[in-house]
């Protein structure tokens, strides 16, 4: 990842910077009812790296990820992946929104939710193959939720629900994984499981992008960070971003940050 401002043609990159397979965000801006939510965002998101989006409340973290995926309209700019608009490559993307935005009263079982991750691969209204069912079962096993496959999703704890939706994303077998605040309201065991899987995905050359509100000890799990406050404050390696001047600029000097191995 680099802090240079990208040209609109993402193939024209800074000499010496390998952007092969990267998501290129160029001049991205988002507005709500004439209010500027994000402006002039320029950065690369590299595959094989675990990238966190951080910043204060209202900084535009969720807005960025939604605009990238085409879930919100961009006022300006573009987001490219393999020289094509990212929003036109949704088959390659597994997205998990904030839990607070989901309808937990919907009468679906854990198995139903995970199998939803196979719909794109199978086709709407087509029967799931034996292979798809095996992939879904393996995803549930990977997150430690096989014993809950017949439970209603709304009857689970917050941490269990998050693990089920992580399993659904794994069942999609995408190249890009996007998670919006997956650690809110979950237990430490679930957080450890999720970070372990994120690391496995990144190590297998996937792109993993996570909106994260916590600047505590868990921040050391990220390779790269994007620090926002309606504009790009810094992006790059964790050590590069988590500098005092960057944090003061983003949080107005009101952030308390532990002094462990993060930087």
LUMMI-591108 format. One record per residue: x, y, z of N, C-alpha, C in turn; residue number from 1; residue in one letter. Coordinates in pm, whole numbers, plus 32768, in hexadecimal, padded with zeros to 4 digits. Layout:
<sites>
SITE   n_c1   n_c2   n_c3   ca_c1   ca_c2   ca_c3   c_c1   c_c2   c_c3   num   residuo
SITE      X      Y      Z       X       Y       Z      X      Y      Z   NUM         A
...
</sites>
This chain:
<sites>
SITE   n_c1   n_c2   n_c3   ca_c1   ca_c2   ca_c3   c_c1   c_c2   c_c3   num   residuo
SITE   8055   7F89   8000    8000    8000    8000   8059   807C   8000     1         X
SITE   8029   80E5   7FC0    8079    815E    7FB8   8021   81D8   7FC4     2         X
SITE   8059   8246   7FF2    800B    82BE    8008   800B   831B   7F90     3         X
SITE   8049   82F4   7F22    8049    834B    7EAD   7FBD   8356   7E75     4         X
SITE   7FA0   83C6   7E35    7F20    83D9    7DF3   7F24   8392   7D6D     5         X
SITE   7EC5   8338   7D59    7EC5    82E8    7CE0   7E91   8335   7C69     6         X
SITE   7EC7   831E   7BF3    7E89    834E    7B79   7E0A   82FF   7B5F     7         X
SITE   7DB1   8333   7B0B    7D36    82EB    7AEE   7D52   8267   7AAB     8         X
SITE   7DBA   825E   7A5D    7DE2    81DE    7A22   7E3C   8197   7A86     9         X
SITE   7E04   8133   7ACC    7E4E    80F3    7B3A   7EC7   80A7   7B0A    10         X
SITE   7ED5   8092   7A88    7F4A    804C    7A56   7FC6   80A4   7A59    11         X
SITE   7FB2   8127   7A65    8023    8184    7A6D   8048   8199   7AFF    12         X
SITE   8096   8141   7B35    80B6    8144    7BC3   8143   8177   7BDA    13         X
SITE   815E   8198   7C55    81E0    81CC    7C7C   824C   8163   7C64    14         X
SITE   82BC   8187   7C27    8326    8125    7C0F   8353   80E2   7C91    15         X
SITE   8364   805F   7C8C    8392    8016    7D02   8323   7FE7   7D5D    16         X
SITE   82A5   800F   7D43    8236    7FE5    7D96   81EA   7F76   7D4D    17         X
SITE   81E6   7EFE   7D86    81A2    7E8E    7D47   810D   7E97   7D69    18         X
SITE   80BB   7EB1   7D03    802B    7EBB    7D19   7FE0   7E4B   7CD2    19         X
SITE   8027   7DE1   7CAC    7FE7    7D70    7C69   7F7B   7D35   7CC3    20         X
SITE   7F02   7D2C   7C8F    7E95    7CF2    7CDB   7E5E   7D4C   7D49    21         X
SITE   7E8C   7DC8   7D51    7E5D    7E23    7DB9   7DD9   7E65   7D92    22         X
SITE   7D8B   7E8C   7DF7    7D18    7EE4    7DE2   7D4D   7F72   7DE1    23         X
SITE   7D2F   7FBB   7D77    7D60    8044    7D68   7CEC   80A6   7D7C    24         X
SITE   7CF4   80F4   7DE6    7C8E    815A    7E03   7CC5   81E1   7DD6    25         X
SITE   7C7A   8223   7D7E    7CAC    829F    7D42   7C46   830F   7D4E    26         X
SITE   7C6D   837B   7D95    7C1B    83F5    7D9F   7B8D   83DA   7DD0    27         X
SITE   7B7A   8379   7E26    7AF4    8353    7E51   7AB8   83BC   7EAD    28         X
SITE   7A3D   83E3   7E8E    79F1    843E    7EE2   7962   840E   7EEE    29         X
SITE   7926   8425   7F64    789B    83FD    7F7D   7856   8470   7FC4    30         X
SITE   77DC   848E   7F99    778D    84F8    7FD8   7701   84C5   7FF8    31         X
SITE   76CC   84F5   806A    7642    84D9    8091   75F7   855E   8095    32         X
SITE   7593   856E   803E    7541    85E7    8041   7596   8665   8049    33         X
SITE   75F7   866A   7FF2    7653    86DE    7FE8   76B5   86EA   805C    34         X
SITE   76B8   8686   80B4    771B    8684    811E   778B   8625   80F6    35         X
SITE   7807   8653   80FF    7879    8604    80D3   789F   859F   813E    36         X
SITE   788F   851E   811F    78B2    84B3    817D   7942   8486   816C    37         X
SITE   7971   8481   80F0    79FB    845E    80D1   7A29   84B3   805D    38         X
SITE   7AA9   84D5   805C    7ADC    8523    7FEB   7B6A   84F7   7FC9    39         X
SITE   7B83   84EE   7F48    7C0A    84DD    7F13   7C57   846A   7F54    40         X
SITE   7C1A   83F2   7F56    7C5C    837D    7F8F   7CAD   8338   7F22    41         X
SITE   7D2E   8327   7F38    7D88    82E9    7ED8   7DE3   8287   7F21    42         X
SITE   7DD7   8206   7F00    7E31    81A4    7F3C   7E23   811E   7EF5    43         X
SITE   7E83   80C7   7F0D    7E7E    803D    7EDF   7E5D   7FE3   7F56    44         X
SITE   7E13   7F77   7F3B    7DFB    7F0E    7F9D   7E33   7E8E   7F61    45         X
SITE   7E99   7E58   7F9E    7EE2    7DE8    7F63   7EA9   7D61   7F8B    46         X
SITE   7EAF   7D03   7F2F    7E8D    7C7A    7F50   7EFC   7C3E   7FA6    47         X
SITE   7ED9   7BD6   7FEF    7F3B    7B97    8046   7F5A   7BE7   80C3    48         X
SITE   7F0B   7C4E   80DE    7F1E    7CA3    8154   7E99   7CB0   819D    49         X
SITE   7E9E   7CB7   8221    7E28    7CD2    8272   7E24   7D68   828C    50         X
SITE   7DC2   7DAB   8251    7DBB    7E3D    8253   7D45   7E6B   82A7    51         X
SITE   7D5E   7EC4   8307    7CF6    7EFC    835B   7CD8   7F8C   8336    52         X
SITE   7C59   7FB1   833A    7C2E    803B    8328   7C0C   8071   83B2    53         X
SITE   7C53   80D7   83DF    7C40    810D    8465   7C26   81A3   845E    54         X
SITE   7BF5   81D9   84CD    7BD8    8268    84D6   7B6B   827F   853C    55         X
SITE   7B53   82FD   8563    7AEE    831B    85C8   7A61   8300   8594    56         X
SITE   79FF   8306   85ED    7973    82F9    85C5   7950   8366   8560    57         X
SITE   790A   833F   84F7    78E4    83A0    8491   7951   83C0   842E    58         X
SITE   79BF   8373   8432    7A31    8390    83DA   7A1A   8363   834B    59         X
SITE   79B7   8309   8336    799C    82D8    82AF   79D2   824D   8295    60         X
SITE   79EC   8201   82FF    7A26    817B    82EE   79C7   811E   82A3    61         X
SITE   794C   8112   82D6    78EA    80BD    8294   78C3   80F6   820C    62         X
SITE   78BE   817A   8204    789E    81BA    8184   7902   8194   8119    63         X
SITE   7982   818F   813E    79E9    816C    80DD   79D3   80E0   80A6    64         X
SITE   79BE   8080   80FF    79B1    7FF6    80D0   7932   7FE4   807D    65         X
SITE   78C5   8029   80A2    7849    801F    8055   7856   8061   7FCD    66         X
SITE   789A   80D2   7FC8    78AF    8114    7F47   7906   80C0   7EEC    67         X
SITE   796C   8081   7F24    79C3    802A    7ED6   7974   7FBA   7E93    68         X
SITE   7912   7F84   7EDC    78C6    7F11    7EAC   784B   7F38   7E5A    69         X
SITE   7836   7FBA   7E49    77C4    7FE7    7DFC   7741   7FE8   7E49    70         X
SITE   7749   7FDD   7ECE    76D1    7FE1    7F21   76A7   806F   7F40    71         X
SITE   7700   80CE   7F2A    76E3    815D    7F33   771B   81A0   7EB6    72         X
SITE   76D7   8205   7E81    770C    8248    7E0B   7784   829F   7E2C    73         X
SITE   77E6   829F   7DD4    785A    82F7    7DE2   783C   837C   7D9F    74         X
SITE   7861   83E8   7DE1    7854    846D    7DA4   78C6   8486   7D42    75         X
SITE   7935   8442   7D58    79A9    8452    7D00   7A03   83D9   7D0F    76         X
SITE   7A5C   83C8   7CAD    7AC3    8362    7CB6   7A98   82DA   7C83    77         X
SITE   7AF0   8279   7C9A    7AD6    81F0    7C70   7B25   818F   7CC5    78         X
SITE   7AFA   8111   7CC3    7B3E    80A5    7D0A   7B51   8034   7CA7    79         X
SITE   7BCF   8011   7C8A    7BEE    7FAC    7C26   7C2F   7F32   7C65    80         X
SITE   7C11   7EC0   7C29    7C50    7E41    7C4D   7C6D   7DF8   7BCB    81         X
SITE   7CEB   7DDA   7BB3    7D14    7DA1    7B32   7CE7   7DFA   7ABF    82         X
SITE   7CF6   7E7D   7AD3    7CD8    7EE2    7A6D   7C45   7EE9   7A46    83         X
SITE   7BED   7EB1   7A99    7B5E    7EB9    7A80   7B19   7EED   7AFE    84         X
SITE   7AA6   7F31   7AF1    7A60    7F61    7B6A   7A42   7EEF   7BCA    85         X
SITE   7A67   7F04   7C48    7A53    7E9B    7CAC   79C0   7E75   7CB8    86         X
SITE   7967   7ED7   7CB2    78D9    7EBC    7CC7   789E   7E63   7C59    87         X
SITE   78E5   7E54   7BEB    78B7    7DFC    7B80   78EE   7D6F   7B8D    88         X
SITE   7935   7D55   7BFA    7972    7CD1    7C0F   7943   7C94   7C93    89         X
SITE   78C3   7C9B   7CAA    788C    7C71    7D2A   7899   7BDC   7D43    90         X
SITE   78A7   7B8D   7CDA    78BB    7AFD    7CEE   793D   7AE0   7D36    91         X
SITE   799B   7B3F   7D32    7A1C    7B2C    7D74   7A1C   7B5E   7E04    92         X
SITE   79AC   7B9A   7E30    79A8    7BDF    7EB0   794D   7B97   7F13    93         X
SITE   797F   7B85   7F8C    792E    7B56    7FFD   7925   7BCA   8061    94         X
SITE   78AC   7BF7   807D    7897    7C6D    80D1   783F   7C4A   8148    95         X
SITE   786C   7C70   81C0    781E    7C5D    8239   7803   7CE6   8276    96         X
SITE   7784   7D14   8277    7763    7D97    82AE   7764   7D96   8346    97         X
SITE   774B   7E09   8381    773F    7E12    8413   76C9   7DBD   8441    98         X
SITE   76DA   7D7A   84B3    766E    7D26    84E8   75F1   7D78   8507    99         X
SITE   7602   7DF6   852D    7590    7E49    8552   7534   7E66   84DC   100         X
SITE   7565   7E51   8462    7515    7E6C    83EB   74C8   7DF2   83BB   101         X
SITE   74DA   7D81   83FC    749A    7D05    83D0   7419   7CEA   841D   102         X
SITE   73BC   7CA6   83DC    733D    7C83    8419   7349   7BFB   845C   103         X
SITE   735A   7BFB   84DF    736F    7B7E    8527   72EC   7B36   8545   104         X
SITE   7279   7B6F   8520    71FA    7B2A    8531   71D8   7AD3   84B8   105         X
SITE   7226   7ADE   844E    720C    7A8E    83D6   721A   79F9   83F9   106         X
SITE   71B7   79A7   83D6    71B6    791B    8401   7213   78C1   83AF   107         X
SITE   7295   78D7   83C0    72F9    7888    8378   7350   783E   83DC   108         X
SITE   737B   77C7   83B7    73D6    777B    840C   7467   77A0   83E9   109         X
SITE   74C1   7774   843D    754F    7788    8423   7574   774E   839B   110         X
SITE   7543   76D7   837D    7562    7697    82FD   752B   76E9   8289   111         X
SITE   74B3   771F   8296    7478    7772    822D   74D2   77EA   820F   112         X
SITE   7503   782B   8278    7556    78A2    8266   75D7   7880   821F   113         X
SITE   7618   7813   8247    7698    77F0    8209   7683   77C8   8177   114         X
SITE   7617   7782   815A    75FB    775A    80D0   75DE   77D1   8076   115         X
SITE   75B4   7842   80B1    75A2    78BC    8061   7624   78E5   801D   116         X
SITE   7694   78BF   805A    7715    78DE    8020   7732   7890   7FA1   117         X
SITE   76E2   782D   7F82    76F5    77DC    7F09   7697   7803   7E97   118         X
SITE   763F   7864   7EAE    75DB    7887    7E4A   761B   78BD   7DCA   119         X
SITE   767E   7914   7DD8    76BE    794E    7D61   7700   78E2   7D0D   120         X
SITE   7742   7884   7D4E    7787    781A    7D06   7725   77B8   7CC5   121         X
SITE   76B2   77A2   7D06    7652    773F    7CD9   75F1   7777   7C73   122         X
SITE   75C4   77F3   7C8C    755D    782F    7C39   74D9   7832   7C84   123         X
SITE   748F   789F   7C72    7410    78B2    7CB9   73AC   7846   7C93   124         X
SITE   736A   780E   7CF8    7300    77AA    7CE8   7333   7723   7CB4   125         X
SITE   73B5   770E   7CB1    73EB    768D    7C8A   740E   763B   7D07   126         X
SITE   740B   75BA   7CFA    742A    7563    7D6C   74C0   7569   7D8C   127         X
SITE   74DD   7567   7E0E    7568    7567    7E37   75A7   74DF   7E1B   128         X
SITE   7620   74E2   7DEB    7667    7467    7DCC   76A1   7429   7E4C   129         X
SITE   76CA   73AD   7E3F    770E    736A    7EAE   778D   73B6   7ED4   130         X
SITE   77D3   73EB   7E71    784D    7437    7E8C   782F   74B5   7EDB   131         X
SITE   77C1   74FA   7EB8    779D    7573    7F02   777B   7554   7F93   132         X
SITE   7735   74E7   7FA9    7713    74C1    8032   7791   749C   8081   133         X
SITE   77EE   745C   8040    786C    743B    8083   78B9   74B9   80A7   134         X
SITE   78BF   751A   804B    7906    7598    8064   78C7   75E3   80D9   135         X
SITE   7840   75E4   80DF    77FB    7628    814D   7816   75E2   81D1   136         X
SITE   7815   755D   81CF    7830    7512    824A   78BE   752A   827B   137         X
SITE   791C   7531   821F    79A7    754C    8244   79B6   75D8   827D   138         X
SITE   796C   7638   8247    7972    76C1    827A   793C   76C8   8308   139         X
SITE   78CF   7681   8323    7897    767D    83AA   78F9   763C   840B   140         X
SITE   7938   75D3   83E0    799B    758F    8434   7A11   75EB   8452   141         X
SITE   7A37   7637   83F0    7AAB    7690    83FE   7A95   76FB   8469   142         X
SITE   7A18   7728   8478    79FB    778F    84DD   79C6   7752   855F   143         X
SITE   79C4   76CD   8567    799A    768B    85E2   7906   768F   85FE   144         X
SITE   78B4   768F   8593    7823    769A    85A6   77D4   7626   856B   145         X
SITE   7815   75B6   8550    77D1    7543    8515   7760   7510   856C   146         X
SITE   7770   7512   85EF    770B    74DD    864A   768E   7533   8650   147         X
SITE   7693   75AA   8613    7622    7607    8619   75D9   7613   8594   148         X
SITE   75F3   75BB   8536    75C3    75CD    84AD   752A   75D3   84A4   149         X
SITE   74E2   7595   8502    7450    7595    84FD   7410   75FD   8557   150         X
SITE   7462   764E   8599    742E    76B8    85F0   73FF   772F   859D   151         X
SITE   739A   7775   85CF    7370    77F2    858F   73DC   785B   85A7   152         X
SITE   73FC   78A6   8540    7467    7908    854B   744C   7970   85B6   153         X
SITE   73CB   7992   85CA    73A8    79F7    862D   73B6   79C8   86BC   154         X
SITE   73C5   7945   86D1    73D1    790F    8758   7461   7907   8788   155         X
SITE   74BF   792D   8733    754C    7923    8756   757C   79A1   879C   156         X
SITE   75EE   7996   87E0    762F    7A0C    881A   766D   7A61   87AC   157         X
SITE   7695   7ADA   87CE    76D2    7B32    876B   774F   7AF6   872E   158         X
SITE   77A3   7ABA   8780    781D    7A7D    874D   7800   7A08   86F2   159         X
SITE   779D   79B6   8717    7778    7944    86C3   773F   7973   863D   160         X
SITE   76ED   79D9   8640    76B6    7A10    85C4   7725   7A40   8568   161         X
SITE   7787   7A83   85A1    77F3    7AB6    854F   7843   7A45   8511   162         X
SITE   7855   79D9   855B    789D    7966    8524   784F   7925   84B2   163         X
SITE   77CB   7922   84BD    7779    78E9    8451   7785   793D   83D2   164         X
SITE   7784   79C0   83E1    7791    7A14    836A   781E   7A11   8331   165         X
SITE   7880   79F8   8386    7907    79E0    8353   7908   795E   8302   166         X
SITE   78C3   78F7   8333    78BB    7879    82E8   7876   788F   8262   167         X
SITE   780E   78E0   825F    77CB    78FC    81E0   782C   793C   817E   168         X
SITE   787E   799A   81AD    78DE    79DC    8154   7947   7978   8123   169         X
SITE   7971   791C   8179    79D2    78B7    814F   7996   785B   80E5   170         X
SITE   7915   783C   80F2    78D2    77E6    8092   78CA   7826   8007   171         X
SITE   78D3   78A9   8001    78D1    78ED    7F80   7950   78D7   7F2F   172         X
SITE   79BC   78B6   7F73    7A3C    789D    7F31   7A64   7912   7ED7   173         X
SITE   7A63   7989   7F10    7A86    7A00    7EC3   7B1C   7A1B   7EC4   174         X
SITE   7B40   7A85   7E7F    7BCA    7AB5    7E80   7BDB   7B2D   7EDC   175         X
SITE   7B6B   7B73   7EF8    7B6C    7BEC    7F4A   7B07   7BDA   7FBA   176         X
SITE   7B34   7BEE   8036    7ADD    7BDF    80AA   7AD4   7C65   80F3   177         X
SITE   7A59   7C97   8104    7A42    7D19    8142   79E7   7D08   81BA   178         X
SITE   7A12   7D3A   822D    79C7    7D2B    82AA   79B6   7DB4   82EB   179         X
SITE   7939   7DD5   830E    791B    7E56    834B   7905   7E44   83E0   180         X
SITE   7968   7E6B   842F    7966    7E65    84C2   793E   7DDA   84F5   181         X
SITE   7989   7D73   84D1    7966    7CEB    84FB   797F   7CCD   858E   182         X
SITE   79C6   7D26   85D5    79EC    7D08    865F   7993   7D4C   86C6   183         X
SITE   792A   7D91   869B    78D0    7DD5    86F8   7877   7D6F   873E   184         X
SITE   7878   7D71   87C2    781D    7D1E    8810   783A   7C8B   880E   185         X
SITE   78B8   7C64   87F9    78DA    7BD6    87F7   793A   7BB5   8869   186         X
SITE   7945   7B35   8887    799D    7B07    88F2   7A2B   7AF6   88C0   187         X
SITE   7A88   7AE7   891D    7B15    7ADD    88F9   7B31   7A60   88A7   188         X
SITE   7AEE   79F2   88C6    7B03    7976    887A   7AE0   798B   87E7   189         X
SITE   7A6E   79CB   87CF    7A45    79E5    8744   7AA6   7A43   86FF   190         X
SITE   7AD3   7AAB   8746    7B34    7B07    870B   7BB3   7ABD   86E2   191         X
SITE   7BE3   7A64   8737    7C5C    7A17    8717   7C46   79BE   869B   192         X
SITE   7BD1   797E   8695    7BB2    7928    8622   7BAD   797A   85A2   193         X
SITE   7B6C   79ED   85A9    7B5E    7A41    8531   7BE6   7A73   8502   194         X
SITE   7C38   7AA3   855D    7CBC    7AD2    8534   7D11   7A61   84FB   195         X
SITE   7D05   79EA   8533    7D4F    7978    84FE   7D26   795B   846E   196         X
SITE   7CA5   7960   8452    7C74    7946    83CA   7C9B   79B7   836C   197         X
SITE   7C93   7A33   839D    7CC0    7AA4    834B   7D52   7A91   8322   198         X
SITE   7DA4   7A65   8381    7E31    7A50    8363   7E43   79E0   82FD   199         X
SITE   7DF8   7975   830C    7E00    7906    82AB   7DD7   7934   8220   200         X
SITE   7D70   7988   8217    7D44    79BC    8195   7DB1   7A13   8157   201         X
SITE   7DE9   7A6E   81A6    7E53    7AC5    8173   7ECC   7A73   8148   202         X
SITE   7EF0   7A0F   8197    7F64    79BC    8176   7F4E   7969   80F8   203         X
SITE   7ECE   7954   80D3    7EAF    790C    8057   7E9B   796C   7FE3   204         X
SITE   7ECD   79E7   7FF2    7ED0    7A4C    7F89   7E48   7A8B   7F6B   205         X
SITE   7DEC   7A86   7FCB    7D6E    7ACB    7FBD   7D7C   7B5C   7FED   206         X
SITE   7D20   7BB1   7FC1    7D18    7C3A    7FF3   7CB6   7C3C   8066   207         X
SITE   7CE0   7C6B   80DB    7C8A    7C6E    8152   7C86   7CFD   8187   208         X
SITE   7C0E   7D37   8186    7BFA    7DC2    81AD   7B95   7DC8   821E   209         X
SITE   7BB9   7E08   828D    7B68    7E04    8307   7B55   7E91   833F   210         X
SITE   7AD8   7EBB   834F    7ABB    7F35    839A   7AC7   7F15   842D   211         X
SITE   7B1B   7F60   8475    7B38    7F42    8500   7B34   7FC2   8553   212         X
SITE   7AED   7FBD   85C4    7AE1    8035    8617   7B3F   8034   868F   213         X
SITE   7B84   7FC4   86A5    7BD2    7FB1    871F   7C66   7FCD   8706   214         X
SITE   7CA0   8025   8757    7D2F    8040    8750   7D79   7FFD   87C3   215         X
SITE   7D3E   7F94   87FB    7D7E    7F4C    8868   7DE3   7EE7   8836   216         X
SITE   7DFA   7E81   8886    7E64    7E20    8868   7E4D   7DD4   87E7   217         X
SITE   7DCE   7DC8   87BC    7DB1    7D79    8743   7DE7   7DBA   86C5   218         X
SITE   7E0E   7E38   86CC    7E3D    7E7F    8655   7EBC   7E3E   861D   219         X
SITE   7F06   7DF4   8671    7F83    7DB6    8643   7F69   7D47   85DE   220         X
SITE   7EEE   7D1B   85D0    7ECE    7CB2    8570   7ECE   7CE3   84E0   221         X
SITE   7EC6   7D65   84CB    7EBF    7D9B    8443   7F4A   7DB3   840A   222         X
SITE   7F56   7D97   8388    7FD3    7DB5    8342   7FD5   7E46   8316   223         X
SITE   7F67   7E72   82D9    7F5A    7EF9    82A3   7EE0   7F3C   82E0   224         X
SITE   7EE2   7FC1   82DF    7E72    800F    8314   7E51   8082   82B5   225         X
SITE   7DD1   80A5   82B4    7DA2    811E    8271   7D64   8174   82DE   226         X
SITE   7D9E   81E6   82FB    7D6F    8240    8364   7D23   82B3   8325   227         X
SITE   7CA4   82C0   834C    7C4B    8323    830F   7C16   8385   8377   228         X
SITE   7BF7   83FB   834A    7B99    8454    838D   7B5C   84AC   8320   229         X
SITE   7B06   846B   82D1    7AC4    84A5    825B   7B24   84BE   81E8   230         X
SITE   7BA2   84BD   8205    7C0A    84BF    81A0   7C74   845B   81CB   231         X
SITE   7CCD   843C   8170    7D36    83DC    8190   7DA2   841F   81E5   232         X
SITE   7DB4   83EE   825F    7E1D    8422    82B7   7EA0   83DC   8299   233         X
SITE   7E9B   8359   8290    7F14    830A    8272   7EE9   827F   8247   234         X
SITE   7F3D   823E   81F8    7F27    81B1    81D5   7FAE   8170   81BD   235         X
SITE   7FB1   80EF   81D2    802E    80A6    81C4   803D   8041   8233   236         X
SITE   80B7   801F   8253    80D0    7FBD    82BC   809E   7FF1   8343   237         X
SITE   8082   7F95   839E    8053    7FBC    8424   80B6   801A   8467   238         X
SITE   8136   7FFB   8459    819C    804D    8499   819F   80DA   8460   239         X
SITE   8186   80E5   83DF    8187    8168    839E   810F   81BD   83C5   240         X
SITE   809B   817C   83D0    801F    81C7    83EA   8011   81EF   847B   241         X
SITE   8038   8196   84D8    8020    81AF    8566   808C   8208   85A4   242         X
SITE   809F   827A   8566    80F9    82DF    859C   80A8   8349   85E4   243         X
SITE   80E7   8386   8646    809F    83E6    869B   8062   8457   864A   244         X
SITE   80AB   8489   85E9    8076    84FA    859C   7FFC   84D2   854B   245         X
SITE   7FFA   8457   8518    7F86    8429    84CC   7F0C   8416   8526   246         X
SITE   7F22   83D8   859A    7EB4    83C1    85F6   7E7C   8443   862D   247         X
SITE   7ED3   84A3   864A    7EA5    8525    8679   7E54   856D   860F   248         X
SITE   7E7E   8561   8593    7E35    85A2    8526   7DAC   8562   8512   249         X
SITE   7DA5   84DE   8520    7D26    8499    850B   7CC7   84A9   8580   250         X
SITE   7CFD   84A0   85FA    7CA8    849D    8670   7CAA   8520   86BF   251         X
SITE   7CF0   8583   868E    7CF3    8603    86D2   7D39   85FE   8758   252         X
SITE   7D9B   85A6   8767    7DE6    859D    87E5   7D98   855D   8854   253         X
SITE   7D26   851C   8835    7CD0    84E3    889D   7CD3   844B   88A0   254         X
SITE   7D36   8411   8862    7D3D    8380    885D   7DA1   834D   88C5   255         X
SITE   7D79   82E5   890D    7DD2    82A0    896B   7DF9   821E   892A   256         X
SITE   7E7B   820D   8913    7EA9    819A    88C5   7F12   8151   8914   257         X
SITE   7F04   80CE   891D    7F64    8083    896D   7FED   8081   8926   258         X
SITE   8057   8072   8973    80DD    807F    893B   8124   7FF9   8933   259         X
SITE   80DD   7F94   8902    8118    7F10    88F6   8163   7F01   8873   260         X
SITE   8149   7E93   882C    8193    7E74    87B5   8153   7EAF   8736   261         X
SITE   80EA   7EFE   8746    809E    7F2C    86D1   80F3   7F79   8671   262         X
SITE   814A   7FCD   86A2    819C    801F    8648   8226   7FE4   8638   263         X
</sites>
